[in-house]
Amino acid sequence: MFIQYLRHGCLLFVLLAFNNMSFADIYKWVDDEGNTHYSQLPPRDQQADLIKAPAPPARSASDAQKEIDTLIEKQSGTFEAKEEERRLAREVAEDDKKREDYCRINKHNLQQYQDNPGRRMIDSDGNVIAPDEEQRIQKIAEIQKRLAEHCQ
């Protein structure tokens, strides 16, 4: 783990060092043998020409601000659109889950009514009653209708 941190630290140091050197002034001189040298520091015993780093391209503040505002609007518009898509996807997934549960419960109830003719029912007053065959067939038809409407 420590080695990984050490590698990242060294990489960061090298990148920062090269970044600072890229904007430094450079000195150029020719030695007694005619060799041309370049360095960030001037030689002590010779005259050197200073080569200045070029200035960054000029840009007006208003143009830069307009560009930044445009980028921010694009990013926020994209973010809002993606957030809306994610919200809709969550709602669709929740609806699908509710529909699956609804269908599962109704299929179970249908199976119970078909397999168990003596099954008890709760009427509108909350009383437990034993349905006659006509009520049982009617209840089976209601469940089949709900399954056909919502589960196909």
SULLIN-V576208 format. One record per helix or strand of 3 or more residues. SS is the DSSP state (helix for helix, strand for strand). FROM is the first residue (numbers start at 1). LEN is the number of residues. If there is no record, write none. Layout:
ss=SS from=FROM len=LEN
ss=SS from=FROM len=LEN
//
This chain:
ss=helix from=2 len=20
ss=strand from=26 len=5
ss=strand from=36 len=4
ss=strand from=49 len=3
ss=helix from=61 len=55
ss=strand from=120 len=3
ss=strand from=128 len=3
ss=helix from=133 len=18
//
